[in-house]
Amino acid sequence: MSQSRPMFWRIVRRLIAANRGRLVVILLALGAGAAVTAALLNLQIDAKKRLTTEFRVFGANVIVAPQRLGAGSSETLDESVAKQLISIGRGRHIAVLPMLYITVSAAASAGKQPVQVVVAGGARDLSPAGVSADPEGNKWSGVSENPAQPACSVGARAAAHLNNLKKGDLLTLRSGNRKGECRVGSIHSVGGPEDDQVGTTLELAQRLAALPDRVSLVQLYVPGRPSEIQGFISDLQKQIPEADVHGVRQFTEAEGKLYDRISGLLTATVAVVLVLTTLCVMAAMTNVAMERKNDVGLMKAIGGATRRVLRLFLAEAATLGLIAGLVGAAAGLALSVALGKAVFGVAAQPRLIVYPVVVALTIVVAVAGAYPLRRLAGIRPASVFRGEA
Amino acid sequence: MFLRLVADSFGRRPRHKLLTGAALALGMAVATAALSVSLDVGDRLSREFRSLGANLIVTPEADSLPVEIGGVDYRPANAGAYLPESDLPKVKTVFWHNNIIAFAPTLKVRVSSSTPQWSPASATFVRSSSGGDAELIGTWHQRAVQLSDGSSFVTGLEKTSPWFRIEEGAWFDDDAEQCIVGKKFAERNAVQIGSPLYLAKGNSDDGESLKVTGIFSSGGPEDEAVIAPLRIVQNYLKRPGEYRELYVSALTKPEDDFARRDPKTMNADELERWSCAAYVSSIAYSIKQVLPGSDVRVVRRVADGEGRILSRVQMLLWFVTLAALLAAALAVGASSAASVIERRSEIGLMKALGAGSGTIGFLLAAEQLLLAVAGGAAGYVIGILLARIVGQKIFGVTPQPSLLVLAVILGLAVAVTLAGSAIPLRRAARYEPAPILRGE
């Protein structure tokens, strides 16, 4: 046996190198299968994770409000809740936006008829993406910050009612005998109640309302799968018993449904593609393996036992599978990184676990494709040489 | 003779041909399944996105500025403007009427609620008051709107706001004196199903009585509200036939830069192209044209998110399809290349008997084409079946088999087999018959 092992591998080497055309064909089929398998598996894992971050565009999905933000009640929370939320949510990439709503009378310029308008303090930007603002930030891009005259973002409808307020105008806000001013930094139109409001800094709203360090509610964006968000909500409720924590059902419910649908769709498509690709590669391999009839006949004629001959061919197939798998899976991972970048704008992270799995799968496919050779065990060498069958 | 040679080749080596055909069929099945799913997914997902609710809001243009905090409008009851309910069927006459899947008009008023101790059977009173603690919302639950073409279109709040859930009892009937109450409202006022709710006028305690048929939850400010048929709230506010806000849920196409342009700045060509695409803004524009005095706003939070996710998922599936096509093409090409390589000795013999390279190439190509058409057709059938299973499992709807896909698949099958055979055939043309026949 010690003598026959080098011989065994020598024959395998020769089998592989004997026909360059066939070698290219096998490597191409197996390599393509491995590349697609690796790319799809990797992309599938990554896409599901990306999807939950995509839901961020819907804006806040969790609201922390005072226990009974009953209609008409003017209860507020302490601003420290926001800090508490940030520390609880550490490592979860949550976005926290404390808000204080008050009704003030606003006037575009002195002498003009004032209009009742809602001021949303804390929202630097009332567009949906505004909730992704960094938790501490109250800075406005492009507008120089002046504590006495902060910038504000005015809703399109509110602006229309305020003598067609324009960017750069000065807006005077009055509540009781308190007065504040802000410089219009932008006009926003988002198709929600925000269009009727004036967004400004939390400080200004607190000063106008004479409620220092108080907020009406805290908007949160919590990324993750619906079950994760639910878990986080009940966590928060336990740790902040004085507040009422609830999901925005319109979005959490739809997000959950959409997540299920899209990830189910991806999984199903990827599974169908993988199974069929595997079968297709296997059929191609079997076709190639069937041609080895002559080789089998010759080996049997010079005294090779059926099992040893079969082992030779399986070893050949496994070696080819290994080579094609190593190259193909690497190509597939590279492909998935590029695809992830194209689709989500963020390069997909290559998962290392995919690599060995795909290489192993390719070897299995190659060996399974060569397995019909066992039928050749019944071949009678003489009839092969006579050119029959 | 030519046909006999082809038939002979199939008859002599049925197993080989079967395997090449199987590889082809499977490869094409991958392509068909992936293509069918990708073609169909836009429509399906866009329908799923409607669980986010309305993406368009219609309000009166002449309205005063709402003073709304947390979904609650603090304006006095009769301030602001209204729109006529009788115009609503026109919404289904716009160019994109098939894309409008639901709409619901609403009329809201702040009310204060009380459950006096003396009242029999725990009756609850609500009366209009701008500083009230609850809201009375009039809307449609399931209303059949008569359209001009004689058909009717059933729509209402249940479709525009699918996240409203009846916790107990049932929805109200649009034509009955009934209402449903929010979960928090019910807790606070100890409202039970079947108990009466009075819409009190002025300071008197009499008024129209409604039967509470259900308790609902929305997870939003509506949990503090009473929802009643629109007609009843109109009568209560003495605003017959009027509404203030219309929620419209429409199927849309993801917006691109072109979609966001102001239609006023477009020339005639661009305007036509713009209004012939189901962009949310062009649907808004066409609704505004049929509802005079209205202001149609796009709910950006819903519309933008929807467009973004939809285009990403679609792009992702197209890439999956492309990758599947590529792998199928390579495997099939490899398979047909192998079937040409193995026939070296046959080619040598034919050449020795005087066949030209062209004739041999033609013969082999014809064989491959036959296989491609048969394998491609079989693959199409398998692929369509798989796409149906996927569609049924995920969306509950099977995608329609499309002839376009069949054409693409057959074309692809032919192209792939010919490309796979081309290189070995070119080499076969150079074969010298003598060494092959000698077995070298």
Chai-1 contact restraints between the chains, C-beta under 6 A:
chainA,res_idxA,chainB,res_idxB,connection_type,confidence,min_distance_angstrom,max_distance_angstrom,comment,restraint_id
A,G21,B,I341,contact,1.0,0.0,6.0,A-B,restraint_1
A,V25,B,A334,contact,1.0,0.0,6.0,A-B,restraint_2
A,V25,B,A337,contact,1.0,0.0,6.0,A-B,restraint_3
A,V25,B,A338,contact,1.0,0.0,6.0,A-B,restraint_4
A,L28,B,L330,contact,1.0,0.0,6.0,A-B,restraint_5
A,L28,B,A334,contact,1.0,0.0,6.0,A-B,restraint_6
A,A29,B,A331,contact,1.0,0.0,6.0,A-B,restraint_7
A,A29,B,A334,contact,1.0,0.0,6.0,A-B,restraint_8
A,A32,B,A327,contact,1.0,0.0,6.0,A-B,restraint_9
A,A32,B,L330,contact,1.0,0.0,6.0,A-B,restraint_10
A,G33,B,A327,contact,1.0,0.0,6.0,A-B,restraint_11
A,V36,B,A323,contact,1.0,0.0,6.0,A-B,restraint_12
A,V36,B,A327,contact,1.0,0.0,6.0,A-B,restraint_13
A,A39,B,A323,contact,1.0,0.0,6.0,A-B,restraint_14
A,A47,B,L316,contact,1.0,0.0,6.0,A-B,restraint_15
A,E54,B,I309,contact,1.0,0.0,6.0,A-B,restraint_16
A,V57,B,G305,contact,1.0,0.0,6.0,A-B,restraint_17
A,V57,B,R308,contact,1.0,0.0,6.0,A-B,restraint_18
A,F58,B,G305,contact,1.0,0.0,6.0,A-B,restraint_19
A,G59,B,R301,contact,1.0,0.0,6.0,A-B,restraint_20
A,G70,B,D133,contact,1.0,0.0,6.0,A-B,restraint_21
A,A71,B,V72,contact,1.0,0.0,6.0,A-B,restraint_22
A,A71,B,D133,contact,1.0,0.0,6.0,A-B,restraint_23
A,A71,B,E224,contact,1.0,0.0,6.0,A-B,restraint_24
A,G72,B,G131,contact,1.0,0.0,6.0,A-B,restraint_25
A,G72,B,D133,contact,1.0,0.0,6.0,A-B,restraint_26
A,Y101,B,I69,contact,1.0,0.0,6.0,A-B,restraint_27
A,T103,B,V67,contact,1.0,0.0,6.0,A-B,restraint_28
A,Q116,B,V67,contact,1.0,0.0,6.0,A-B,restraint_29
A,V118,B,V67,contact,1.0,0.0,6.0,A-B,restraint_30
A,V118,B,I69,contact,1.0,0.0,6.0,A-B,restraint_31
A,P128,B,R301,contact,1.0,0.0,6.0,A-B,restraint_32
A,H161,B,L65,contact,1.0,0.0,6.0,A-B,restraint_33
A,V190,B,R300,contact,1.0,0.0,6.0,A-B,restraint_34
A,G191,B,R297,contact,1.0,0.0,6.0,A-B,restraint_35
A,G191,B,V298,contact,1.0,0.0,6.0,A-B,restraint_36
A,G191,B,V299,contact,1.0,0.0,6.0,A-B,restraint_37
A,G191,B,R300,contact,1.0,0.0,6.0,A-B,restraint_38
A,P193,B,E68,contact,1.0,0.0,6.0,A-B,restraint_39
A,D196,B,L65,contact,1.0,0.0,6.0,A-B,restraint_40
A,D196,B,P66,contact,1.0,0.0,6.0,A-B,restraint_41
A,R249,B,W163,contact,1.0,0.0,6.0,A-B,restraint_42
A,R249,B,G219,contact,1.0,0.0,6.0,A-B,restraint_43
A,Q250,B,G53,contact,1.0,0.0,6.0,A-B,restraint_44
A,Q250,B,W163,contact,1.0,0.0,6.0,A-B,restraint_45
A,E253,B,W163,contact,1.0,0.0,6.0,A-B,restraint_46
A,A254,B,S51,contact,1.0,0.0,6.0,A-B,restraint_47
A,A254,B,L52,contact,1.0,0.0,6.0,A-B,restraint_48
A,K257,B,S51,contact,1.0,0.0,6.0,A-B,restraint_49
A,L258,B,E48,contact,1.0,0.0,6.0,A-B,restraint_50
A,R261,B,E48,contact,1.0,0.0,6.0,A-B,restraint_51
A,R261,B,I394,contact,1.0,0.0,6.0,A-B,restraint_52
A,I262,B,V313,contact,1.0,0.0,6.0,A-B,restraint_53
A,G264,B,I394,contact,1.0,0.0,6.0,A-B,restraint_54
A,L265,B,I394,contact,1.0,0.0,6.0,A-B,restraint_55
A,A268,B,V390,contact,1.0,0.0,6.0,A-B,restraint_56
A,T269,B,V37,contact,1.0,0.0,6.0,A-B,restraint_57
A,T269,B,V320,contact,1.0,0.0,6.0,A-B,restraint_58
A,V272,B,A33,contact,1.0,0.0,6.0,A-B,restraint_59
A,V272,B,L386,contact,1.0,0.0,6.0,A-B,restraint_60
A,V273,B,V30,contact,1.0,0.0,6.0,A-B,restraint_61
A,V273,B,A34,contact,1.0,0.0,6.0,A-B,restraint_62
A,V273,B,A324,contact,1.0,0.0,6.0,A-B,restraint_63
A,L276,B,L26,contact,1.0,0.0,6.0,A-B,restraint_64
A,L276,B,A29,contact,1.0,0.0,6.0,A-B,restraint_65
A,L276,B,V30,contact,1.0,0.0,6.0,A-B,restraint_66
A,T277,B,V30,contact,1.0,0.0,6.0,A-B,restraint_67
A,T277,B,A327,contact,1.0,0.0,6.0,A-B,restraint_68
A,L279,B,L26,contact,1.0,0.0,6.0,A-B,restraint_69
A,C280,B,A23,contact,1.0,0.0,6.0,A-B,restraint_70
A,C280,B,L26,contact,1.0,0.0,6.0,A-B,restraint_71
A,C280,B,G27,contact,1.0,0.0,6.0,A-B,restraint_72
A,C280,B,A331,contact,1.0,0.0,6.0,A-B,restraint_73
A,V281,B,A331,contact,1.0,0.0,6.0,A-B,restraint_74
A,A283,B,L19,contact,1.0,0.0,6.0,A-B,restraint_75
A,A283,B,A22,contact,1.0,0.0,6.0,A-B,restraint_76
A,A283,B,A23,contact,1.0,0.0,6.0,A-B,restraint_77
A,A284,B,A23,contact,1.0,0.0,6.0,A-B,restraint_78
A,A284,B,A331,contact,1.0,0.0,6.0,A-B,restraint_79
A,A284,B,A334,contact,1.0,0.0,6.0,A-B,restraint_80
A,A284,B,S335,contact,1.0,0.0,6.0,A-B,restraint_81
A,T286,B,L19,contact,1.0,0.0,6.0,A-B,restraint_82
A,N287,B,L19,contact,1.0,0.0,6.0,A-B,restraint_83
A,N287,B,T20,contact,1.0,0.0,6.0,A-B,restraint_84
A,N287,B,S335,contact,1.0,0.0,6.0,A-B,restraint_85
A,N287,B,A338,contact,1.0,0.0,6.0,A-B,restraint_86
A,V288,B,A338,contact,1.0,0.0,6.0,A-B,restraint_87
A,E291,B,E342,contact,1.0,0.0,6.0,A-B,restraint_88
A,L339,B,F319,contact,1.0,0.0,6.0,A-B,restraint_89
A,V343,B,R312,contact,1.0,0.0,6.0,A-B,restraint_90
A,V343,B,M315,contact,1.0,0.0,6.0,A-B,restraint_91
A,V343,B,L316,contact,1.0,0.0,6.0,A-B,restraint_92
